[in-house]
Amino acid sequence: MRPPKPPDEAERLHALHELEVLDTPPERDFDDVVVLASRICGVPMSLVSLIDADRQWFKARVGTDAVETSRDVSFCAHAILGKDLMVVPDATVDARFADHPTVTNHPGVRFYAGAPLVTRDGFALGTLCVVDGVPHRLKLYQLQALRALARQVTAQLELRRYGTLLARNAARLHETDRRLADLAALSGQLREPLAAVRGYLGGEACVPSAVLAHAEPLGRLVDELLHLAGPPPEAALRLRDVDLARLAERAVDAVRPIAEARRIPVLASMGAPTLVHADPVRLEQALGHLLFNAVKYAPEGGRIEVSTAVEAGPTIRVLDRDLAEQRPSLFSHFYTGAMGRPPGGEGPDQGLGVVKAIFDAHHATVALWDRPGDGTALHVVFPAP
């Protein structure tokens, strides 16, 4: 059965193409997710599949060498028609797929489970899916982890896009910095005589109308040139007073199903409401990605502790408690991955680079504390609102 198109297909494709992710090279952030999904669900194949107009393209994959397939034969094109998991325990007895070429071929697909990648605007761009060659049923904790991993993929796609915008903004500001400095120095000199000219022209009855007509456009030109000093609207933060403790709780809730599937306890201890002046969407995405990396790199027997407090300012503390200390700390990984790399730049830890850029944009201070025999803590301290 060929999959029908969603009713919002045009808008969905626009949202997908706006991310500028199709046909990009592999990235560790996404590769790690499919490896986790495969292990948690106990199946050999997992994919981050994005549904384009006529094809499904794999941003990340494990268990197959295929890079893309036709949309007409895509299980995932069926899965994006809903907002929750599509599970096919045995494709040979499902009317939609019983005659599917990948099912009838040997060895064929028997089991499929796909969680739609739904953006904050409600568009299903593709799926995080797991596939097996034998009939299969997932346990509740596996279903919950697959949903949570799909939400992480969507957040990483949106973070990746924001990182690209930040990088473009940085390049634009670098290119125009000299001109902006010159304009800033001239702004007072331009506006004062311009105001005097306007007053003079307005009080002189004999002034030609052509001169008056050019005075106002000149003023608009000065304002437009000075406006170049601001960031592009799409890269700007939308700041308001928000509760850091609540944002941290939401970030913990987002990664908890993944942590439970990996048997990594995540302990949350949030204090009283702690206000910060922040963009709640970007900050929650940054905290979520940071905690996902903590869970992803935690070893067996590890533990993650998250708390909020007021120190020098509103603070979130993430303790990576690894008593065995047989591995590099996540947070040294955070620093090597994020420090010195421009947001949106190439590298294995691009997402962490964007996280650091978002903290910087909020004027937050990031401090790393090592506690021998107890673990390593990352403190993110924000200015008081």
C-alpha positions as CSV (number, residue, x, y, z in Angstrom):
1,M,0.0,0.0,0.0
2,R,1.5,3.3,-1.1
3,P,1.6,5.8,1.8
4,P,-0.7,8.8,1.4
5,K,0.6,12.4,1.8
6,P,-0.1,14.2,5.0
7,P,-2.6,17.1,4.8
8,D,0.1,19.6,5.7
9,E,2.6,18.2,3.1
10,A,3.7,21.6,1.7
11,E,4.3,23.2,5.1
12,R,6.0,20.0,6.3
13,L,8.4,20.0,3.4
14,H,9.1,23.7,3.9
15,A,10.0,23.0,7.6
16,L,12.2,20.1,6.6
17,H,14.1,22.0,3.9
18,E,14.5,25.0,6.2
19,L,16.6,22.8,8.5
20,E,19.2,22.4,5.7
21,V,20.0,18.9,6.9
22,L,19.3,16.8,3.8
23,D,22.4,15.3,2.1
24,T,24.7,16.5,4.9
25,P,27.6,14.3,6.2
26,P,27.2,12.0,9.1
27,E,27.3,13.6,12.6
28,R,28.2,11.9,15.8
29,D,25.2,13.4,17.7
30,F,22.8,11.5,15.4
31,D,24.9,8.4,15.0
32,D,25.0,7.9,18.7
33,V,21.2,8.0,18.9
34,V,20.7,5.1,16.4
35,V,23.3,3.0,18.2
36,L,21.4,3.6,21.5
37,A,18.0,2.9,19.9
38,S,19.4,-0.4,18.4
39,R,20.8,-1.5,21.7
40,I,17.9,-0.5,23.9
41,C,15.3,-2.2,21.6
42,G,17.5,-5.2,21.0
43,V,17.3,-5.1,17.2
44,P,20.1,-4.9,14.5
45,M,18.9,-1.9,12.5
46,S,18.0,1.7,13.5
47,L,17.6,4.8,11.3
48,V,17.0,8.5,11.5
49,S,14.9,8.8,8.4
50,L,13.8,12.1,6.9
51,I,10.9,12.0,4.4
52,D,11.5,14.3,1.4
53,A,9.1,14.9,-1.5
54,D,9.9,11.6,-3.3
55,R,12.4,9.8,-1.1
56,Q,13.4,8.9,2.5
57,W,17.0,9.9,3.3
58,F,18.9,8.6,6.3
59,K,20.7,11.1,8.4
60,A,22.0,8.3,10.6
61,R,21.9,4.6,10.3
62,V,23.2,1.4,11.8
63,G,22.7,-2.1,10.4
64,T,22.4,-1.0,6.7
65,D,24.5,0.6,4.0
66,A,21.6,2.2,2.3
67,V,21.6,6.0,2.2
68,E,18.1,6.6,0.9
69,T,15.1,4.8,-0.7
70,S,12.0,5.7,-2.6
71,R,9.3,7.3,-0.5
72,D,6.7,4.9,-2.2
73,V,8.3,1.9,-0.4
74,S,8.9,3.6,2.9
75,F,7.5,2.3,6.2
76,C,8.4,5.7,7.7
77,A,6.2,7.5,5.2
78,H,3.3,5.7,6.8
79,A,4.6,6.5,10.3
80,I,4.7,10.3,9.8
81,L,0.9,10.2,9.3
82,G,0.5,9.9,13.0
83,K,2.0,11.8,16.0
84,D,2.9,8.7,18.1
85,L,4.7,5.4,17.5
86,M,3.8,3.1,14.6
87,V,4.6,-0.4,15.5
88,V,4.4,-3.4,13.1
89,P,5.1,-6.6,15.1
90,D,5.0,-8.8,12.0
91,A,4.9,-7.2,8.6
92,T,3.9,-10.4,6.9
93,V,0.4,-10.2,8.4
94,D,-0.1,-6.4,8.1
95,A,-2.2,-5.5,5.1
96,R,-0.2,-2.4,4.4
97,F,3.1,-4.2,4.1
98,A,2.5,-7.9,3.4
99,D,3.3,-7.5,-0.3
100,H,6.1,-4.9,0.3
101,P,9.3,-5.8,-1.6
102,T,11.5,-5.6,1.5
103,V,9.1,-7.9,3.3
104,T,8.7,-10.5,0.5
105,N,12.5,-10.6,-0.3
106,H,14.7,-12.9,1.7
107,P,15.9,-12.0,4.2
108,G,13.0,-9.6,4.7
109,V,11.8,-7.0,7.2
110,R,9.4,-8.5,9.8
111,F,9.4,-6.0,12.6
112,Y,9.3,-2.2,12.4
113,A,8.7,0.6,15.0
114,G,9.0,4.2,14.1
115,A,8.6,7.3,16.3
116,P,7.8,10.5,14.3
117,L,10.2,13.4,14.6
118,V,7.6,16.1,15.4
119,T,8.8,19.7,15.5
120,R,7.6,22.3,17.9
121,D,5.3,23.6,15.1
122,G,3.7,20.1,14.8
123,F,5.3,18.9,11.5
124,A,6.4,15.3,11.3
125,L,9.7,15.4,9.4
126,G,10.6,11.7,9.5
127,T,11.2,9.1,12.1
128,L,13.6,7.4,14.5
129,C,12.9,3.8,13.6
130,V,14.1,0.3,14.6
131,V,13.9,-2.7,12.3
132,D,14.4,-6.4,12.7
133,G,14.3,-9.5,10.4
134,V,12.2,-11.5,12.8
135,P,8.8,-10.7,14.4
136,H,9.3,-8.6,17.6
137,R,7.4,-6.9,20.4
138,L,8.9,-4.1,22.4
139,K,8.5,-3.8,26.2
140,L,7.0,-0.7,27.7
141,Y,10.4,0.8,28.7
142,Q,11.7,0.3,25.2
143,L,8.7,2.1,23.7
144,Q,9.1,5.0,26.1
145,A,12.9,5.2,25.4
146,L,12.2,5.2,21.6
147,R,9.8,8.1,22.0
148,A,12.3,10.0,24.1
149,L,15.1,9.3,21.7
150,A,13.0,10.6,18.8
151,R,12.3,13.8,20.8
152,Q,16.1,14.2,21.3
153,V,16.6,13.8,17.5
154,T,14.1,16.6,16.8
155,A,15.7,18.8,19.4
156,Q,19.2,18.1,17.9
157,L,17.9,19.0,14.4
158,E,16.5,22.3,15.7
159,L,19.7,23.0,17.7
160,R,21.7,22.2,14.6
161,R,19.7,24.8,12.6
162,Y,20.1,27.4,15.3
163,G,23.8,26.8,15.4
164,T,24.0,27.4,11.7
165,L,22.1,30.7,12.1
166,L,24.5,31.7,14.9
167,A,27.5,30.9,12.7
168,R,26.1,32.9,9.8
169,N,25.3,35.8,12.2
170,A,28.9,35.7,13.5
171,A,30.3,35.7,10.0
172,R,28.0,38.6,9.1
173,L,29.0,40.6,12.1
174,H,32.7,40.0,11.5
175,E,32.4,41.2,7.9
176,T,30.5,44.4,8.8
177,D,32.3,45.2,12.1
178,R,34.5,47.9,10.6
179,R,31.6,49.6,8.9
180,L,29.4,49.4,12.0
181,A,32.2,51.0,14.1
182,D,32.4,53.8,11.6
183,L,28.7,54.3,11.6
184,A,28.5,54.3,15.4
185,A,31.1,57.1,15.5
186,L,29.2,59.1,12.9
187,S,25.7,58.5,14.2
188,G,25.7,61.5,16.5
189,Q,27.3,63.7,13.9
190,L,24.7,62.7,11.3
191,R,21.6,62.9,13.3
192,E,22.2,66.3,14.9
193,P,22.7,68.2,11.7
194,L,20.0,66.2,10.0
195,A,17.5,67.3,12.7
196,A,18.7,70.9,12.2
197,V,18.2,70.6,8.4
198,R,14.7,69.2,8.9
199,G,13.8,72.1,11.2
200,Y,15.2,74.7,8.8
201,L,13.5,73.2,5.8
202,G,10.2,72.9,7.7
203,G,10.3,76.6,8.6
204,E,11.2,77.9,5.2
205,A,8.3,78.5,2.9
206,C,10.6,79.1,-0.1
207,V,12.4,75.8,0.1
208,P,11.8,73.7,-3.0
209,S,9.5,70.7,-2.5
210,A,12.2,68.5,-4.1
211,V,14.6,69.2,-1.2
212,L,12.0,68.5,1.4
213,A,11.2,65.2,-0.4
214,H,14.8,64.0,0.0
215,A,15.2,64.9,3.6
216,E,13.0,62.2,5.0
217,P,14.6,59.3,2.9
218,L,18.0,60.5,4.1
219,G,16.9,60.1,7.7
220,R,15.5,56.6,7.0
221,L,18.8,55.7,5.3
222,V,20.8,56.6,8.5
223,D,18.4,54.6,10.6
224,E,18.6,51.5,8.3
225,L,22.4,51.7,8.3
226,L,22.6,51.9,12.1
227,H,20.1,48.9,12.3
228,L,22.8,46.7,10.8
229,A,24.4,46.6,14.3
230,G,21.7,44.3,15.5
231,P,21.6,40.5,14.9
232,P,19.4,39.0,12.2
233,P,15.9,38.4,13.6
234,E,16.1,34.6,13.1
235,A,19.2,34.3,15.4
236,A,17.9,36.6,18.2
237,L,16.9,35.2,21.6
238,R,13.4,35.8,22.8
239,L,14.1,36.7,26.4
240,R,11.7,36.7,29.3
241,D,11.8,35.8,33.0
242,V,11.5,32.1,33.4
243,D,11.9,29.5,36.2
244,L,15.3,27.7,35.8
245,A,14.1,24.9,38.1
246,R,11.1,24.2,35.9
247,L,13.2,24.2,32.8
248,A,15.7,21.8,34.4
249,E,12.8,19.5,35.5
250,R,11.5,19.4,32.0
251,A,15.0,18.5,30.6
252,V,15.3,15.7,33.2
253,D,11.9,14.4,32.3
254,A,12.9,14.3,28.6
255,V,15.9,12.1,29.2
256,R,14.6,9.9,32.0
257,P,13.1,7.2,29.8
258,I,16.5,6.8,28.0
259,A,18.4,6.8,31.3
260,E,16.1,4.1,32.8
261,A,16.5,2.0,29.7
262,R,20.3,2.2,30.2
263,R,19.9,1.7,34.0
264,I,21.5,5.1,34.7
265,P,19.7,6.8,37.7
266,V,19.0,10.5,37.1
267,L,18.3,12.2,40.5
268,A,16.7,15.6,40.4
269,S,16.8,18.1,43.3
270,M,15.2,21.4,42.4
271,G,15.1,24.2,44.8
272,A,12.6,27.0,45.0
273,P,11.6,28.8,41.8
274,T,14.7,30.4,40.4
275,L,14.2,33.2,37.9
276,V,16.5,33.8,35.0
277,H,16.1,36.2,32.0
278,A,16.3,33.7,29.2
279,D,14.8,32.3,26.0
280,P,12.9,29.3,27.4
281,V,12.9,27.3,24.2
282,R,16.6,27.6,23.4
283,L,17.7,27.2,27.1
284,E,15.5,24.1,27.5
285,Q,17.0,22.6,24.3
286,A,20.5,23.3,25.5
287,L,19.9,21.8,28.9
288,G,18.2,18.8,27.4
289,H,21.1,18.1,25.0
290,L,23.6,18.5,27.8
291,L,21.7,16.0,30.0
292,F,21.3,13.6,27.1
293,N,25.0,13.6,26.6
294,A,25.5,12.9,30.3
295,V,23.2,9.9,30.1
296,K,24.7,8.8,26.8
297,Y,28.3,8.7,28.1
298,A,27.5,7.5,31.6
299,P,29.0,4.0,32.3
300,E,27.3,1.1,33.9
301,G,27.0,1.9,37.6
302,G,27.2,5.6,36.9
303,R,24.7,8.2,38.2
304,I,23.6,11.7,37.1
305,E,22.5,14.3,39.7
306,V,20.8,17.5,38.7
307,S,20.0,20.4,41.0
308,T,19.2,24.2,40.9
309,A,20.2,26.8,43.5
310,V,21.2,30.4,43.8
311,E,25.0,30.8,44.2
312,A,26.6,33.8,42.6
313,G,23.4,33.8,40.5
314,P,20.8,31.3,39.4
315,T,22.6,28.1,39.0
316,I,22.1,24.6,37.5
317,R,24.5,21.9,38.7
318,V,24.9,18.6,36.9
319,L,27.0,16.0,38.8
320,D,28.5,13.2,36.7
321,R,29.0,10.7,39.5
322,D,31.4,7.9,38.4
323,L,33.1,6.5,41.5
324,A,35.2,4.1,39.5
325,E,36.7,7.0,37.4
326,Q,37.7,4.6,34.6
327,R,36.8,7.0,31.8
328,P,37.1,10.7,30.8
329,S,34.5,12.8,32.5
330,L,31.5,13.8,30.3
331,F,32.3,17.4,31.2
332,S,35.9,17.3,30.0
333,H,34.3,15.9,26.8
334,F,31.9,18.9,26.9
335,Y,34.8,21.3,27.0
336,T,36.9,19.6,24.3
337,G,33.7,19.4,22.2
338,A,32.4,22.9,22.7
339,M,35.3,25.2,23.5
340,G,36.9,26.8,20.5
341,R,34.5,25.4,18.0
342,P,32.1,27.9,16.4
343,P,28.4,27.0,16.7
344,G,27.3,25.1,13.6
345,G,31.0,24.2,12.8
346,E,32.0,20.8,11.7
347,G,33.1,18.3,14.2
348,P,32.0,15.3,16.3
349,D,30.4,17.4,19.0
350,Q,28.7,20.1,17.0
351,G,25.6,20.0,19.3
352,L,27.7,20.7,22.4
353,G,29.2,23.7,20.6
354,V,25.7,25.1,20.1
355,V,24.9,24.4,23.8
356,K,28.0,26.4,24.8
357,A,27.0,29.2,22.4
358,I,23.5,29.3,23.9
359,F,25.0,29.6,27.4
360,D,27.3,32.3,26.2
361,A,24.4,34.2,24.6
362,H,22.6,34.2,28.0
363,H,25.9,35.5,29.6
364,A,26.1,32.4,31.7
365,T,29.4,31.2,33.3
366,V,30.3,27.6,32.9
367,A,32.6,26.1,35.6
368,L,33.9,22.6,35.8
369,W,34.6,21.1,39.3
370,D,36.5,17.8,39.8
371,R,35.9,15.9,43.0
372,P,38.3,13.0,43.3
373,G,36.5,9.8,44.3
374,D,33.1,11.5,43.9
375,G,32.7,12.5,40.3
376,T,32.8,15.7,38.3
377,A,30.3,18.6,38.4
378,L,29.4,21.2,35.8
379,H,27.9,24.5,37.2
380,V,26.1,26.9,34.8
381,V,25.6,30.2,36.6
382,F,23.3,32.8,35.1
383,P,23.0,36.5,35.8
384,A,20.1,37.5,38.2
385,P,17.2,38.8,36.1
